[in-house]
Amino acid sequence: MTGRTDAVRTPRGALVGVDPANPLAGLVVFQYNPDEMTRRLVARTAEGDDETGGARSEALRLTGAPIETISLAVEVDATDQLADGDPQAVLLGIHPQLAALEMLLYPKSSVVLENMALTAVGTIELVPMEAPLTLLVWGSRVLPVRLTSFSITEQAYDSQLNPIRARADLELRVLSYSDLSVTSPGHHLFLAHQIAKETMATLSARSAAGRAVTGGIGGVFR
């Protein structure tokens, strides 16, 4: 009799750098999903509307989507790959995984070299250097983000001093339609994300209203 499992495979979170010229260079799939994620939202309010008091007509005015930052820690470990004799892990440890993460903060070397060549011939206007559009993929959430900073704590090494275990503490800034042009795919991804939130908020309000009717207002807050 053949065994059968009903276990559901949990999807892995990921950071995806959108670069049509090299799609795999910016792909960072989390080896282990973080146990927690800290999200902080700050309202975008009309200028001058702060705690010291602004124009009363501006008190409830929003100028765009809130500014959201995300903090999370990602663990990278080559123990299983080394046990399986994975040739890349044996040769380089987790250098490739860390490099993929770090490249989300680097301008492309081809653009750097192009600007150096333009500078050498006296060109004043240089090609702007941009990071790739980065997406945080977390279950049903796909958010355009900017990796603003991160720290890497290398925790173990092999005999060649390649890191084989590390923790990366990431700081992300969510990019909304208030940050991106309408021609950017991220603009539309964030708008879809907000519409999904509005739908879920409506479902929550309906559920709370139903509990209020059946159990009284006090039941909603128990």
Contacts in CASP RR format, 6 or more apart in sequence:
PFRMAT RR
TARGET T0000
AUTHOR 0000-0000-0000
METHOD contacts of the structure
MODEL  1
MTGRTDAVRTPRGALVGVDPANPLAGLVVFQYNPDEMTRRLVARTAEGDD
ETGGARSEALRLTGAPIETISLAVEVDATDQLADGDPQAVLLGIHPQLAA
LEMLLYPKSSVVLENMALTAVGTIELVPMEAPLTLLVWGSRVLPVRLTSF
SITEQAYDSQLNPIRARADLELRVLSYSDLSVTSPGHHLFLAHQIAKETM
ATLSARSAAGRAVTGGIGGVFR
10 33 0 8 1.000
11 139 0 8 1.000
12 29 0 8 1.000
12 30 0 8 1.000
12 31 0 8 1.000
12 33 0 8 1.000
13 29 0 8 1.000
13 30 0 8 1.000
13 33 0 8 1.000
13 136 0 8 1.000
13 137 0 8 1.000
13 138 0 8 1.000
13 139 0 8 1.000
14 27 0 8 1.000
14 28 0 8 1.000
14 29 0 8 1.000
14 30 0 8 1.000
14 136 0 8 1.000
14 137 0 8 1.000
15 26 0 8 1.000
15 27 0 8 1.000
15 28 0 8 1.000
15 101 0 8 1.000
15 104 0 8 1.000
15 134 0 8 1.000
15 135 0 8 1.000
15 136 0 8 1.000
15 137 0 8 1.000
15 145 0 8 1.000
15 147 0 8 1.000
16 26 0 8 1.000
16 27 0 8 1.000
16 28 0 8 1.000
16 134 0 8 1.000
16 135 0 8 1.000
16 137 0 8 1.000
17 25 0 8 1.000
17 26 0 8 1.000
17 27 0 8 1.000
17 104 0 8 1.000
17 132 0 8 1.000
17 133 0 8 1.000
17 134 0 8 1.000
17 135 0 8 1.000
18 132 0 8 1.000
18 133 0 8 1.000
18 134 0 8 1.000
18 135 0 8 1.000
18 185 0 8 1.000
19 25 0 8 1.000
19 26 0 8 1.000
19 108 0 8 1.000
19 132 0 8 1.000
25 100 0 8 1.000
25 103 0 8 1.000
26 100 0 8 1.000
26 103 0 8 1.000
26 104 0 8 1.000
26 132 0 8 1.000
27 100 0 8 1.000
28 97 0 8 1.000
28 100 0 8 1.000
28 101 0 8 1.000
28 104 0 8 1.000
30 74 0 8 1.000
31 74 0 8 1.000
31 75 0 8 1.000
31 76 0 8 1.000
31 77 0 8 1.000
31 97 0 8 1.000
32 74 0 8 1.000
32 75 0 8 1.000
32 77 0 8 1.000
34 72 0 8 1.000
34 73 0 8 1.000
34 74 0 8 1.000
34 75 0 8 1.000
36 72 0 8 1.000
37 70 0 8 1.000
37 71 0 8 1.000
37 72 0 8 1.000
37 138 0 8 1.000
38 70 0 8 1.000
38 71 0 8 1.000
38 72 0 8 1.000
39 68 0 8 1.000
39 69 0 8 1.000
39 70 0 8 1.000
40 68 0 8 1.000
40 69 0 8 1.000
40 70 0 8 1.000
40 71 0 8 1.000
41 66 0 8 1.000
41 67 0 8 1.000
41 68 0 8 1.000
42 66 0 8 1.000
42 67 0 8 1.000
42 68 0 8 1.000
43 62 0 8 1.000
43 66 0 8 1.000
44 62 0 8 1.000
44 63 0 8 1.000
44 64 0 8 1.000
44 65 0 8 1.000
44 66 0 8 1.000
44 67 0 8 1.000
44 178 0 8 1.000
45 58 0 8 1.000
45 61 0 8 1.000
45 62 0 8 1.000
45 63 0 8 1.000
46 55 0 8 1.000
46 58 0 8 1.000
46 61 0 8 1.000
46 62 0 8 1.000
46 63 0 8 1.000
47 63 0 8 1.000
48 54 0 8 1.000
48 55 0 8 1.000
48 58 0 8 1.000
49 55 0 8 1.000
49 58 0 8 1.000
49 59 0 8 1.000
49 61 0 8 1.000
63 178 0 8 1.000
64 176 0 8 1.000
64 177 0 8 1.000
64 178 0 8 1.000
65 176 0 8 1.000
65 177 0 8 1.000
65 178 0 8 1.000
65 190 0 8 1.000
65 194 0 8 1.000
66 176 0 8 1.000
67 173 0 8 1.000
67 174 0 8 1.000
68 173 0 8 1.000
68 174 0 8 1.000
68 176 0 8 1.000
69 148 0 8 1.000
69 171 0 8 1.000
69 172 0 8 1.000
69 173 0 8 1.000
69 174 0 8 1.000
70 136 0 8 1.000
70 145 0 8 1.000
70 170 0 8 1.000
70 171 0 8 1.000
70 172 0 8 1.000
70 173 0 8 1.000
70 174 0 8 1.000
71 169 0 8 1.000
71 170 0 8 1.000
71 171 0 8 1.000
71 172 0 8 1.000
72 169 0 8 1.000
72 170 0 8 1.000
72 172 0 8 1.000
73 167 0 8 1.000
73 168 0 8 1.000
73 169 0 8 1.000
73 170 0 8 1.000
74 101 0 8 1.000
74 167 0 8 1.000
74 168 0 8 1.000
74 170 0 8 1.000
75 165 0 8 1.000
75 166 0 8 1.000
75 167 0 8 1.000
76 94 0 8 1.000
76 97 0 8 1.000
76 98 0 8 1.000
76 165 0 8 1.000
76 166 0 8 1.000
76 167 0 8 1.000
76 168 0 8 1.000
77 94 0 8 1.000
77 164 0 8 1.000
77 165 0 8 1.000
77 166 0 8 1.000
78 86 0 8 1.000
78 89 0 8 1.000
78 93 0 8 1.000
78 94 0 8 1.000
78 164 0 8 1.000
78 165 0 8 1.000
79 164 0 8 1.000
79 165 0 8 1.000
81 88 0 8 1.000
81 89 0 8 1.000
81 93 0 8 1.000
82 89 0 8 1.000
82 90 0 8 1.000
82 93 0 8 1.000
82 158 0 8 1.000
82 164 0 8 1.000
88 96 0 8 1.000
89 164 0 8 1.000
91 162 0 8 1.000
92 162 0 8 1.000
93 158 0 8 1.000
93 162 0 8 1.000
93 163 0 8 1.000
93 164 0 8 1.000
94 162 0 8 1.000
94 163 0 8 1.000
94 164 0 8 1.000
94 165 0 8 1.000
94 166 0 8 1.000
95 162 0 8 1.000
95 163 0 8 1.000
98 152 0 8 1.000
98 163 0 8 1.000
98 166 0 8 1.000
98 168 0 8 1.000
101 150 0 8 1.000
101 168 0 8 1.000
104 131 0 8 1.000
104 132 0 8 1.000
104 134 0 8 1.000
104 147 0 8 1.000
105 131 0 8 1.000
105 147 0 8 1.000
106 131 0 8 1.000
107 129 0 8 1.000
107 130 0 8 1.000
107 131 0 8 1.000
108 129 0 8 1.000
111 127 0 8 1.000
111 129 0 8 1.000
112 129 0 8 1.000
114 127 0 8 1.000
115 126 0 8 1.000
115 127 0 8 1.000
115 129 0 8 1.000
118 126 0 8 1.000
118 127 0 8 1.000
119 126 0 8 1.000
131 146 0 8 1.000
131 147 0 8 1.000
133 144 0 8 1.000
133 184 0 8 1.000
133 185 0 8 1.000
133 186 0 8 1.000
134 144 0 8 1.000
134 145 0 8 1.000
134 146 0 8 1.000
134 147 0 8 1.000
135 142 0 8 1.000
135 143 0 8 1.000
135 144 0 8 1.000
135 145 0 8 1.000
135 186 0 8 1.000
135 189 0 8 1.000
136 142 0 8 1.000
136 143 0 8 1.000
136 145 0 8 1.000
136 172 0 8 1.000
136 174 0 8 1.000
140 196 0 8 1.000
141 193 0 8 1.000
142 189 0 8 1.000
142 193 0 8 1.000
143 174 0 8 1.000
143 175 0 8 1.000
143 189 0 8 1.000
143 190 0 8 1.000
143 193 0 8 1.000
144 174 0 8 1.000
144 175 0 8 1.000
144 176 0 8 1.000
144 180 0 8 1.000
144 184 0 8 1.000
144 185 0 8 1.000
144 186 0 8 1.000
144 187 0 8 1.000
144 189 0 8 1.000
144 190 0 8 1.000
145 172 0 8 1.000
145 173 0 8 1.000
145 174 0 8 1.000
145 175 0 8 1.000
146 172 0 8 1.000
146 173 0 8 1.000
146 175 0 8 1.000
147 170 0 8 1.000
147 171 0 8 1.000
147 172 0 8 1.000
148 171 0 8 1.000
148 172 0 8 1.000
148 173 0 8 1.000
149 171 0 8 1.000
150 168 0 8 1.000
150 169 0 8 1.000
150 170 0 8 1.000
150 171 0 8 1.000
151 168 0 8 1.000
151 169 0 8 1.000
152 166 0 8 1.000
152 167 0 8 1.000
152 168 0 8 1.000
153 166 0 8 1.000
153 167 0 8 1.000
153 168 0 8 1.000
153 169 0 8 1.000
154 163 0 8 1.000
154 165 0 8 1.000
154 166 0 8 1.000
155 163 0 8 1.000
155 165 0 8 1.000
155 166 0 8 1.000
155 167 0 8 1.000
156 163 0 8 1.000
156 164 0 8 1.000
156 165 0 8 1.000
157 163 0 8 1.000
157 164 0 8 1.000
158 164 0 8 1.000
174 190 0 8 1.000
175 186 0 8 1.000
175 190 0 8 1.000
176 190 0 8 1.000
176 194 0 8 1.000
177 187 0 8 1.000
177 190 0 8 1.000
177 191 0 8 1.000
180 186 0 8 1.000
180 187 0 8 1.000
180 190 0 8 1.000
181 187 0 8 1.000
208 220 0 8 1.000
211 219 0 8 1.000
211 220 0 8 1.000
212 218 0 8 1.000
212 219 0 8 1.000
212 220 0 8 1.000
END
